Amino acid sequence: QVHLVESGGGLVQAGGSLRLSCTASGRTSSTNTMGWFRQAPGKEREFVAAIRWSGSRSDYTDSVKGRFTISREDAKNTVTLQMISLKLEDTAVYYCAADFQIGRIIRTPAGYQYWGQGTQVTVSS
């Protein structure tokens, strides 16, 4: 079993920055990929970014490329999402997710077996 805990959400003005963190505990030795998804009210959960736990391959949805950076700290079993130049449309609940089965970056929620509880990011004008 794996437990994911997100932190770092909050309220920020458009153009501002936030840093989200996700710490994994439990049976983390077999982690393949960790990712971030987000879900705005009335919308489906969408892929934001993901990073492979071995090597450095990462992937981003087009709308956040150049603004968001995903990274990991192996020793702390932590993945972070640095967000800059935030826009109103970035407002959502952000979820951390982990894959232990598939072994490659998947952009759909079905590709991840473990999820955090979510952290709210609100961007105001």
Salt bridges, closest charged atoms under 4 A:
GLU46 OE2 - ARG38 NE 2.60
ASP59 OD2 - ARG107 NE 2.68
ASP62 OD1 - LYS65 NZ 3.10
GLU73 OE1 - LYS76 NZ 3.67
ASP74 OD1 - ARG72 NE 2.69
ASP90 OD1 - ARG38 NH1 2.90
ASP90 OD2 - ARG67 NH1 2.74
